Amino acid sequence: MAKFVLAGKADCPYYAKAELLSDMLQRNLPDFHIHKICVHPDDWKKWLDDTCASNDWKHSSSPIVWRELIDRGGKGKLLGGFNDFLEHVQGYYGITSEMTSDLMLKIAAENLQTKELCVQEEVHRCKSFRPLHIWISSALNPICYNLIPELFMPGLFPDLPTISLHLLDVGGSEELLQGLKMETEDLALPQLHEVTVHLEQTQAFQEAHLIIFLDDLLPECKSNDEQDDKDHMVSWVTRNFCCYGQLIEANAQKDVRVMVAGDSFLNLKCSLLIENAPSIDPHNFVAMATQLEYEARAQLAQKLSVKTEDITEVIIWGNISGCSHIDLQMAKVFKCDCAVLGPDGFSQQVTEMIYDWKWLMSDLMGLVHKRRVTVSSKTNKATAISTTNGIVTVLKAWNNKVSAEKVFSLGVLSTGQFGIPVGLVFSMPVSFTDGCWSVWSDVTITEELRMKLWTCVDELRMERDIAARILQKD
């Protein structure tokens, strides 16, 4: 069996003549097969150079013809150009072409017109097809394994968009990233368009619509001295997240949404991203306090012998991964076994149901702050499930219509609310309406609460001062 490949420029008359001759041979000879490749004139030189380089051939004109050795394996055998093909056909089959020059030119013009229409259709198809580009930074973090399937669950994004997933882990293992990519592809998710892996920062966040940061400082990067340790960690965060912010500014969509999750310096990371991406609306950046909020709800539920979902409207103020305050002024408990019972939906104030004020004022905060460490010590893993749940909960509220009465705790940029300094990323109560968050104003700031908030402010300012000194040195 003879299988030939004929390739040429769409506007080449000799390609047109060879094309018609090969079509005639294929119709009349059962063992003759031809595969034709019509290349746009603008792309021809690069295509030809790449093809010749990959096959170790030398050829410089249109068309090019080679024979595929499908019976014996191995790479194709180059015949040459138009004249070489005619000589081979005439010598082997005793057939030649008598096509006139006018007809050759006419067919070449038709080939070019058809090729340009195909190119236009492809451009239109690419423009009309717009997948949702989601980037996950520090994708080798165990949280990512739990998060990826959740990103494709119904109800998370409106209209079930097609998703291009980008896994970034700067300096990570390419083999591990490729394994994560393969596992994601094996899910056979109908909304998944493609998975790409990235080990370098240079092209990070290209076309990004959503970026989720899971970056945390590795334990081996920490020192022994506590102050030196904090300075070192802030230095690592400052340099990395200033760079990330600049990449978001340069590469991401202007309506990109950015979520910062993890266990360390979430407020500072979010603040650095905002400062270094000045053209992106600061409302598009949030730091995740939801996991901390849920950990507090779990402790309160255990104290009241109810399920965690029966505790609502707990507020987390301040530095999410540092000095923070659990505010129960709005917290409610449902289905509590007490002297006063009511119908479904009946709730009572948490502070009225817990009489152990010592536990509320001192033990609760300690238990919440130790919760993640306690869980990790028992499982020998990061708290991936609860972190994923926090991210997904906020994404659902951000992307879909939820009750404006539902309160979330998020680290957001202050514009002076509650006396918090302008420009500081601070965890505070927010609600979502039509895809936008706004700070919940229906809270009472007592003098005692104000003092606790300012303790958080002082710690965040100290982190910012360390970051500013590092940037001045650089």
C-alpha positions in Angstrom: 0.0 0.0 0.0 1.3 3.5 -0.9 0.4 6.3 1.4 1.6 9.8 0.4 1.5 13.1 2.2 1.2 16.2 0.0 1.6 19.6 1.7 1.8 23.1 0.3 0.9 26.8 0.4 -2.8 27.4 -0.1 -2.0 29.9 -3.0 0.6 27.7 -4.7 -0.5 26.6 -8.3 1.9 23.7 -8.2 0.3 22.4 -5.0 -3.1 22.7 -6.8 -1.8 20.7 -9.8 -0.3 18.0 -7.6 -3.5 17.9 -5.5 -5.8 17.2 -8.5 -3.4 14.6 -9.8 -3.3 12.8 -6.5 -7.1 12.9 -6.2 -7.4 11.2 -9.6 -4.9 8.5 -8.6 -6.7 7.8 -5.3 -10.0 7.4 -7.2 -8.6 5.0 -9.7 -6.0 3.0 -7.8 -7.3 1.1 -4.7 -3.9 0.9 -3.1 -3.0 4.6 -3.5 -3.8 6.9 -0.6 -3.1 10.6 -0.2 -3.2 12.9 2.8 -3.2 16.6 1.9 -2.1 19.4 4.2 -3.0 22.9 3.0 -1.1 25.6 4.9 -1.8 29.3 4.9 0.9 31.3 3.1 1.7 33.3 6.3 2.4 30.1 8.2 4.1 28.1 5.5 7.8 28.9 6.1 7.6 28.1 9.9 5.6 24.9 9.2 8.0 23.8 6.5 11.1 24.5 8.7 9.6 22.7 11.7 8.6 19.7 9.5 12.0 19.4 7.9 13.8 19.8 11.2 11.8 17.1 12.9 12.5 14.6 10.1 16.0 15.7 9.2 15.0 16.7 5.6 16.1 19.5 3.3 13.4 21.2 1.3 12.7 24.9 0.7 9.7 25.2 -1.7 6.0 24.4 -2.1 4.8 21.7 -2.3 6.6 19.0 -0.4 5.7 15.3 -0.8 6.8 12.3 1.2 5.8 8.7 1.5 4.7 7.1 4.7 6.3 3.7 5.2 3.2 2.3 7.0 4.0 -1.3 6.1 7.5 -1.3 7.5 7.4 1.3 10.2 9.9 4.1 10.5 9.7 7.7 9.5 8.5 9.0 6.2 10.6 9.0 3.0 11.0 12.4 1.3 10.2 12.4 -2.4 10.8 16.1 -2.9 8.7 18.8 -4.6 6.3 19.0 -7.5 8.6 17.8 -10.2 9.8 14.9 -8.1 6.2 13.8 -7.4 5.3 14.0 -11.2 8.4 11.9 -12.1 7.5 9.3 -9.5 3.8 9.0 -10.6 4.8 8.9 -14.3 7.5 6.3 -13.7 5.5 4.1 -11.3 2.0 4.5 -12.6 2.6 5.7 -16.2 0.3 8.8 -15.5 1.0 12.5 -15.9 -1.0 15.7 -15.6 -2.0 18.0 -18.4 -3.6 20.7 -16.3 -3.3 24.2 -17.9 -1.7 27.1 -16.1 -5.0 29.1 -16.0 -6.7 26.2 -14.2 -3.8 25.8 -11.8 -4.0 29.5 -10.8 -7.8 29.3 -10.5 -7.7 26.3 -8.1 -4.9 27.9 -6.2 -7.0 31.0 -5.6 -9.9 28.8 -4.5 -7.6 27.0 -2.1 -6.5 30.2 -0.6 -10.0 31.5 -0.2 -11.2 28.3 1.5 -8.2 28.3 3.8 -8.8 31.9 4.9 -12.4 31.1 5.6 -11.3 28.2 7.8 -8.9 30.5 9.6 -11.6 33.1 10.2 -14.0 30.4 11.5 -11.3 29.2 13.9 -10.6 32.7 15.2 -14.4 33.2 15.7 -14.7 29.9 17.5 -11.8 30.8 19.8 -13.3 34.2 20.6 -16.7 32.8 21.3 -15.3 30.0 23.5 -14.3 31.6 26.8 -13.4 29.1 29.6 -13.2 30.2 33.2 -9.4 30.4 34.0 -8.8 29.3 37.6 -5.3 29.4 39.0 -4.2 27.7 42.2 -0.9 28.8 43.7 1.0 26.3 45.8 -0.9 23.5 44.1 1.1 20.8 45.8 -0.4 21.9 49.1 -2.6 19.0 50.4 -5.5 21.4 50.4 -5.5 21.4 46.6 -6.3 17.7 46.4 -9.5 18.3 48.3 -10.3 21.6 46.5 -10.0 20.6 42.9 -13.1 18.3 42.7 -15.2 20.9 44.7 -14.5 23.5 42.0 -16.6 21.5 39.5 -19.6 20.9 41.8 -23.0 22.3 40.6 -23.9 25.6 42.2 -20.4 26.9 42.7 -20.3 29.0 39.5 -23.3 30.3 37.6 -24.2 28.4 34.4 -21.7 25.6 34.9 -18.8 27.2 32.9 -16.1 25.3 31.2 -13.0 25.6 33.3 -9.3 25.8 32.4 -7.4 24.8 35.6 -3.9 26.1 36.1 -1.7 24.5 38.8 1.2 26.7 39.9 3.9 25.6 42.4 7.0 27.7 42.0 10.1 25.6 42.5 7.9 22.5 43.1 8.3 19.0 41.7 7.2 18.8 38.0 6.7 15.1 38.4 4.2 15.6 41.3 2.4 18.4 39.5 2.1 16.2 36.4 0.7 13.4 38.6 -1.9 15.9 40.0 -2.8 16.9 36.5 -3.3 13.3 35.4 -5.5 12.6 38.4 -7.6 15.7 37.7 -8.0 14.5 34.0 -9.0 11.1 35.2 -12.0 12.6 37.0 -13.6 12.9 33.5 -15.4 16.1 34.4 -17.6 17.5 31.7 -16.8 21.1 32.6 -13.0 20.6 32.5 -11.4 22.1 29.4 -7.7 21.6 30.2 -5.2 21.3 33.0 -1.8 23.0 32.8 1.1 22.9 35.3 3.5 25.7 36.0 6.8 25.8 37.9 7.9 29.3 37.0 6.4 32.7 38.0 7.0 34.4 34.6 3.7 33.4 32.9 1.6 33.1 36.1 -2.0 34.1 36.2 -2.4 34.5 32.4 -6.1 35.3 31.6 -7.0 34.5 35.3 -10.6 34.9 36.3 -10.1 33.4 39.8 -6.9 32.9 41.8 -6.7 30.9 45.0 -3.5 31.3 47.0 -2.6 28.3 49.3 1.0 29.5 49.8 2.5 29.0 53.3 6.1 29.1 54.4 7.7 25.7 54.6 8.8 24.6 58.1 12.4 24.1 57.0 12.6 27.8 56.1 12.0 28.8 59.7 14.7 29.8 62.2 15.0 29.1 65.9 14.9 32.7 67.3 11.2 33.8 67.6 11.8 37.4 66.4 14.2 36.4 63.7 11.7 33.7 62.7 8.9 36.3 62.3 11.2 38.7 60.4 12.3 35.9 58.1 8.7 34.7 57.4 7.5 38.3 56.7 10.5 38.7 54.4 9.5 35.6 52.5 5.9 36.7 52.3 6.8 40.2 51.2 9.0 39.3 48.3 6.8 36.6 47.0 3.5 38.4 47.2 4.8 41.7 45.9 5.9 39.6 42.8 2.5 37.8 42.7 0.7 41.1 42.8 2.7 42.5 39.9 2.0 39.4 37.9 -1.8 39.7 38.6 -1.6 43.3 37.4 0.3 42.3 34.2 -1.5 39.0 33.3 -4.9 38.5 34.9 -8.3 39.6 33.7 -9.2 43.1 35.2 -12.3 41.5 36.9 -10.2 38.7 38.5 -11.2 37.6 41.9 -8.4 36.6 44.4 -8.8 34.5 47.5 -5.9 34.1 50.1 -6.2 31.0 52.3 -3.8 29.1 54.5 -2.3 29.4 58.0 0.1 32.4 58.0 0.0 36.2 57.4 -3.2 36.1 55.3 -3.9 39.8 55.9 -0.4 40.9 54.9 -0.5 38.7 51.8 -3.8 40.1 50.7 -2.6 43.7 51.4 0.6 43.2 49.3 -1.4 41.8 46.4 -3.8 44.8 46.5 -0.9 47.3 46.6 0.9 45.7 43.7 -2.1 45.3 41.4 -3.4 48.9 41.4 -5.7 48.5 38.4 -7.7 45.7 40.0 -10.6 46.7 42.2 -9.6 46.1 45.9 -13.1 44.6 46.4 -11.9 41.6 44.3 -9.3 40.6 47.0 -10.4 38.7 50.2 -8.5 36.8 52.9 -10.2 33.7 54.3 -11.4 34.0 57.9 -14.3 31.5 57.2 -12.3 28.5 58.5 -11.5 30.3 61.7 -15.2 31.3 62.1 -16.2 27.6 61.6 -13.7 26.4 64.1 -15.2 28.8 66.7 -18.7 27.6 65.8 -17.6 24.0 66.4 -16.3 24.8 69.9 -19.5 26.7 70.8 -21.6 23.8 69.4 -19.7 21.3 71.5 -20.3 23.4 74.6 -24.0 23.7 73.9 -24.4 20.0 72.7 -25.7 21.0 69.3 -24.5 20.6 65.8 -22.0 23.1 64.3 -24.6 24.2 61.7 -26.9 25.2 64.6 -24.5 28.1 65.5 -24.6 31.1 63.3 -23.4 34.7 62.9 -20.1 34.4 64.8 -17.8 37.3 63.8 -14.0 37.1 63.5 -12.2 40.4 63.8 -8.6 41.4 63.1 -5.6 39.4 62.0 -6.8 36.1 60.7 -3.6 34.1 61.3 -2.5 36.2 64.3 -4.2 38.4 66.9 -7.9 38.0 66.3 -11.1 38.4 68.3 -14.2 36.2 68.4 -17.3 38.4 68.7 -20.5 36.7 69.8 -22.8 39.8 70.0 -24.9 38.5 67.0 -24.3 34.8 67.5 -27.4 32.6 67.6 -28.0 29.0 68.5 -30.8 26.8 67.1 -32.3 23.6 68.4 -30.7 24.1 71.8 -32.1 21.8 74.6 -33.2 24.4 77.2 -36.1 25.5 79.2 -37.5 27.7 76.4 -38.5 25.8 73.3 -39.9 27.2 70.0 -40.9 26.2 66.5 -38.5 25.3 63.7 -36.3 28.3 63.1 -36.5 29.5 66.7 -33.1 30.7 68.0 -31.6 32.2 71.1 -28.5 34.3 71.7 -25.4 32.2 72.3 -24.3 34.5 75.1 -27.5 33.9 77.0 -27.2 30.1 76.8 -23.6 29.8 77.9 -23.2 30.8 81.5 -19.5 30.0 81.8 -18.1 33.5 81.2 -14.6 32.4 82.1 -14.7 29.8 79.3 -16.2 32.4 76.9 -13.7 35.2 77.7 -10.5 33.1 77.8 -10.7 29.4 77.0 -12.7 29.7 73.8 -10.1 31.8 72.0 -7.3 29.4 73.1 -9.3 26.3 71.9 -9.9 27.9 68.5 -6.3 28.9 68.0 -5.1 25.4 68.9 -7.8 23.6 66.9 -5.9 23.4 63.6 -2.7 22.2 65.3 -4.7 19.6 67.3 -6.3 18.3 64.2 -3.0 18.2 62.2 -1.3 16.4 65.1 -3.9 13.6 65.1 -4.1 13.2 61.3 -0.4 14.1 60.4 -1.9 16.2 57.6 -2.9 19.8 57.0 -6.5 20.7 57.7 -7.4 20.3 54.1 -11.1 19.5 54.4 -12.0 22.5 56.6 -9.9 24.9 54.5 -11.6 23.7 51.3 -15.0 24.1 52.9 -14.2 27.7 53.9 -13.1 28.5 50.3 -16.1 26.8 48.7 -18.5 28.5 51.1 -17.3 32.0 50.2 -17.2 31.2 46.5 -20.8 30.1 46.5 -21.8 33.3 48.2 -19.7 35.5 46.0 -20.9 33.9 42.7 -24.6 33.3 43.5 -27.5 35.1 45.1 -27.6 34.5 48.9 -29.5 36.2 51.6 -28.2 39.7 52.4 -28.9 38.9 56.0 -26.2 36.1 56.1 -23.0 37.3 57.7 -19.5 36.0 56.8 -16.1 36.9 58.3 -13.6 38.0 55.7 -10.3 39.9 55.6 -11.0 42.9 53.4 -9.5 46.3 52.8 -10.6 48.8 55.3 -12.0 52.2 54.2 -12.3 53.4 57.7 -15.2 51.3 59.0 -15.5 50.9 62.8 -12.5 53.2 63.2 -10.1 50.7 61.6 -7.3 52.6 59.8 -7.8 53.0 56.1 -5.8 50.7 53.8 -5.4 47.9 56.4 -6.7 44.5 55.4 -8.8 43.5 58.4 -11.2 40.7 59.2 -14.7 42.0 59.7 -18.3 41.0 59.1 -19.5 41.2 55.5 -22.6 40.1 53.5 -23.0 39.3 49.8 -25.5 40.8 47.4 -25.6 40.1 43.6 -22.0 39.0 43.5 -20.5 41.8 45.6 -19.6 42.0 49.3 -20.2 44.9 51.6 -19.2 45.4 55.2 -22.0 44.6 57.7 -22.6 47.8 59.6 -25.3 46.6 62.0 -22.9 45.8 64.8 -22.2 47.5 68.1 -18.6 48.6 68.8 -18.3 48.9 72.6 -15.2 50.5 74.2 -14.0 47.0 75.2 -14.4 45.7 71.7 -12.6 48.8 70.3 -9.6 48.1 72.5 -9.4 44.5 71.3 -9.7 45.7 67.7 -6.8 48.1 68.2 -4.6 45.3 69.6 -5.2 43.6 66.3 -4.5 46.8 64.4 -1.1 47.2 66.2 0.0 43.7 65.3 -1.0 44.2 61.6 0.9 47.6 61.5 4.0 45.9 63.0 3.9 43.3 60.1 3.5 46.1 57.6 6.4 48.0 59.1 8.6 44.9 58.8 7.5 44.5 55.2 8.2 48.2 54.4 11.8 47.9 55.8 12.4 44.8 53.6 11.2 46.6 50.5 13.4 49.6 51.3 16.4 47.4 51.6 15.6 45.8 48.2 
